[in-house]
């Protein structure tokens, strides 16, 4: 989780779209840039949030 408005700020900081930031923060991408985005988000007050995955029958 990241404070409101910080996702757009990260996009501007790294020169990428909000979708790129969103994908990085949700571990949809695993690139060096995605890792930098995640580390910066943590430094700016972001928190790691895990969701449990329900098993489908």
N, C-alpha and C positions, 0 to 999 in steps of 0.2 A: 504494500500500500504506500501511496505517496500523497503528500499534502495537495490539496486542490490547486490546480494551475501549474504545478511543477512539471507535469508531463510536456506541456507546450513549451515551457522554458527550456527543458532538456532538448527538445527538438530544435529550437533556435540555436542553442549552445553548440550542438553537434552538426547543425546544417542538414537535418533529416526531417522527415514527416512525422506527425504524431503517430501514425500507424507503425512506423519503424520503432519508435519508442515503446509503444504498446506491446509490440511483438517481443522486444528485448526484455521488458519487465515481466512478461508472462512466460519467459523461457521458450518461446516459439522459435527463436533463432539462437544460434550458438556461434557467433562470430566474435572476433576481437572487439569490434565496435559495440556489439551487444553487451559484452562484458564491461566495457568502459561505461556504457549507459547505466548498467546495473550498479556499478561501484559508485558512480556519481550520484545516483538516486539515493543510495544508502547514506552517503555523506550529506545529502540535503534533507535528511530527516525521514527517508523512506524506511519501511519495515518489511521484513520477509513475512509473507503470509502463505500458509499452506492450506489447501482444501483437501478434504478426504474424498477419495473416489469411490462411489458406490458400485458394487458389483452388479452387473446385469445378469439376470437369469435367462 
